[in-house]
Amino acid sequence: MSDKEIPDVIVGRLPRYLRALQRIANDGQRTTSSQELGEQLGISAAQIRKDLSQFGEFGKQGTGYSVTFLVSQLQQILNVDRVWDMALVGAGDLGHAIAHYQGFADCGFRIALVFDSDSQKIGTHVGGFIVQDSASLVAAVKAAKITIAMITVPSNSAQMVSDQLVQAGVRAILNYAPVILNVPDEVHVQYIDPVIHLQRMTFYLD
């Protein structure tokens, strides 16, 4: 793959392509086309071809793409051809649900550590994990060499938690707290705020 910088908007579409291809593979289909993928995803075939061309040539005109080969290539590009251990900080209702979610393992991710600062939660079991004291977060995450974390704490605690995660060597944070985090340039943050998406939808409602 080229060392050229890939626009983030393209990177953001790759997981959608991978998921669609995995569904196609599960149906036993061996080949597909940009047209078929586009119809499934609501993205033009030309856009899909343009996105994939940023990383090389994966198909042949007239024959389409080998599904298993393209799945393998996208997994390598996205670095999910391995399993990433993650830390989950916040064992409240949302954290509890995430800890029980079974969909991570098949996609290259695994929760390894769960933390909370609430003395009533520390030491309890959540989704098969023992909730650890957030006071031990930096040392425990460093020891486990974890580089990905999810934050599900209240907004007034999120920045402090992100500071601890960065100190521990985390370089990717999925933040569910409704607040923008101040992190070093080399740390990548993705935000998930359901309220923002709801408000975007209500714009279209009378």
matplotlib code that plots the C-alpha trace (Angstrom):
import matplotlib.pyplot as plt

x = [0.0, 1.2, 2.5, 0.4, -2.0, -5.5, -8.4, -10.2, -13.6, -12.3, -11.0, -14.4, -16.1, -13.8, -15.4, -18.7, -17.3, -15.7, -19.0, -21.0, -18.4, -18.5, -22.2, -21.8, -19.2, -21.5, -24.1, -21.7, -21.1, -17.6, -17.5, -19.1, -19.0, -18.8, -22.3, -23.6, -21.8, -23.1, -26.7, -26.3, -24.6, -26.2, -22.8, -22.1, -20.1, -17.7, -17.0, -16.3, -13.9, -12.2, -11.9, -10.4, -8.0, -6.3, -4.9, -4.2, -6.0, -8.3, -10.6, -10.7, -13.2, -15.8, -15.1, -15.5, -13.9, -13.0, -15.0, -12.6, -9.6, -11.1, -12.1, -8.6, -7.1, -9.5, -8.7, -5.0, -5.6, -7.7, -5.3, -8.1, -6.4, -5.4, -7.2, -6.9, -7.3, -9.2, -9.8, -13.3, -13.5, -16.9, -19.0, -22.3, -25.4, -23.7, -20.4, -22.3, -24.1, -20.8, -19.0, -21.8, -21.8, -20.7, -20.0, -16.5, -14.7, -15.6, -14.4, -10.9, -11.5, -11.6, -12.3, -9.5, -9.9, -12.8, -12.4, -14.6, -14.0, -17.2, -16.4, -19.7, -18.7, -15.1, -14.6, -17.9, -18.3, -19.5, -19.7, -17.2, -14.7, -13.8, -14.2, -10.9, -10.3, -9.6, -6.7, -4.8, -5.7, -2.4, -0.3, -2.7, -3.1, 0.7, 1.3, -1.2, 0.2, -3.3, -3.5, -7.3, -9.8, -13.5, -14.7, -18.2, -17.9, -19.8, -18.7, -17.1, -14.7, -13.9, -11.0, -9.3, -9.8, -8.4, -5.3, -4.7, -5.2, -2.8, -0.3, -0.7, 0.1, -3.3, -3.4, -7.0, -10.1, -13.7, -15.5, -19.2, -19.1, -20.7, -17.6, -14.6, -11.4, -8.1, -5.5, -2.1, -2.0, -0.9, -4.0, -7.0, -10.4, -13.8, -17.0, -20.3, -23.1, -26.7, -28.2, -26.3, -27.6, -31.2, -31.1, -29.8, -32.7, -35.4, -34.3, -36.1, -39.3, -42.2]
y = [0.0, 3.5, 5.7, 8.6, 10.2, 8.8, 11.2, 10.3, 10.3, 7.4, 5.5, 6.0, 4.2, 1.2, -0.5, -0.3, -2.0, -4.7, -5.4, -5.6, -8.0, -10.2, -10.4, -11.4, -14.0, -15.4, -16.0, -18.1, -15.7, -15.8, -12.7, -9.3, -6.0, -2.3, -2.0, -4.6, -3.1, 0.3, -0.9, -2.4, 0.6, 3.5, 4.6, 5.0, 2.2, 4.9, 6.1, 2.6, 2.0, 5.3, 4.6, 1.1, 2.4, 4.4, 1.1, -0.8, -2.9, -5.5, -6.5, -6.9, -5.2, -7.7, -10.2, -8.0, -8.7, -11.9, -11.5, -13.5, -11.7, -8.2, -9.0, -10.1, -7.0, -4.6, -6.3, -5.7, -2.1, -1.5, -3.5, -5.8, -8.9, -9.3, -8.9, -5.6, -5.6, -2.6, -0.9, 0.2, 3.1, 3.6, 0.6, 2.5, 1.6, 2.2, 0.6, -2.3, -2.8, -2.4, -5.0, -7.5, -6.8, -9.8, -8.2, -7.0, -10.4, -11.2, -7.8, -7.8, -6.3, -7.6, -5.8, -6.8, -4.4, -2.5, 0.4, 2.6, 5.1, 4.2, 2.1, 0.2, -1.0, -1.7, -5.5, -6.4, -8.5, -6.8, -8.9, -11.4, -8.8, -7.7, -3.9, -2.4, 0.9, 3.7, 4.7, 1.7, 2.6, 4.0, 1.1, -1.6, -0.3, 0.2, -3.4, -4.8, -2.7, -1.6, 1.1, 1.4, 2.5, 3.4, 6.1, 5.9, 8.2, 11.4, 14.4, 16.1, 13.2, 12.4, 14.8, 13.5, 9.9, 10.7, 12.3, 9.1, 6.9, 9.0, 8.7, 5.0, 4.9, 4.7, 6.1, 5.6, 6.5, 5.9, 8.6, 8.3, 11.3, 14.4, 16.5, 17.2, 15.8, 17.7, 15.1, 15.1, 15.1, 11.5, 10.3, 9.5, 10.2, 9.1, 10.5, 8.8, 11.0, 9.7, 13.1, 14.7, 12.1, 12.4, 16.2, 15.8, 13.6, 15.9, 18.6, 16.5, 16.0, 18.3]
z = [0.0, -0.8, 2.0, 0.8, 3.2, 2.8, 3.5, 6.7, 4.9, 2.8, 5.8, 7.4, 4.6, 4.6, 7.6, 5.9, 2.8, 5.0, 6.9, 3.6, 2.1, 5.3, 4.9, 1.3, 2.3, 4.9, 2.2, 0.4, -2.5, -4.0, -6.1, -6.1, -7.9, -7.0, -8.3, -5.9, -2.9, -3.9, -3.9, -0.5, 1.0, -0.8, -2.2, -5.9, -7.6, -8.9, -5.3, -4.1, -7.0, -6.3, -2.6, -3.1, -5.8, -3.1, -1.8, -5.0, -7.6, -6.1, -9.0, -12.7, -15.0, -16.1, -13.3, -10.2, -6.8, -5.1, -1.8, 0.4, -1.1, -0.6, 2.9, 3.7, 2.1, 3.9, 7.2, 6.6, 5.6, 8.7, 10.9, 12.1, 10.9, 14.5, 17.9, 19.7, 23.5, 24.8, 28.1, 29.1, 31.6, 33.2, 34.4, 34.6, 32.5, 29.2, 30.2, 31.5, 28.1, 26.2, 28.4, 27.6, 23.9, 21.9, 18.6, 19.2, 19.0, 15.4, 14.3, 15.8, 19.2, 22.8, 26.0, 28.4, 31.3, 32.9, 35.3, 37.5, 40.3, 42.2, 45.3, 44.9, 41.4, 42.1, 42.6, 41.0, 37.9, 34.6, 31.5, 32.8, 33.9, 37.4, 37.6, 38.7, 40.6, 38.2, 40.5, 39.0, 35.4, 34.3, 35.7, 34.5, 31.0, 30.6, 31.9, 29.4, 26.6, 25.6, 23.0, 22.5, 25.1, 25.4, 27.7, 29.1, 32.1, 32.8, 30.8, 33.8, 34.2, 30.6, 30.2, 33.3, 32.2, 28.7, 30.3, 32.3, 29.2, 27.2, 30.0, 29.9, 26.2, 24.7, 21.1, 20.1, 22.2, 21.5, 23.5, 24.5, 26.8, 25.3, 25.5, 23.2, 24.5, 24.5, 23.5, 21.7, 17.9, 17.8, 19.7, 17.6, 19.1, 17.7, 19.3, 19.7, 21.0, 20.3, 21.1, 18.2, 15.8, 17.1, 16.7, 13.2, 12.4, 13.9, 11.5, 8.8, 10.9, 10.8]

ax = plt.figure().add_subplot(projection="3d")
ax.plot(x, y, z, "-o")
ax.set_aspect("equal")
plt.show()
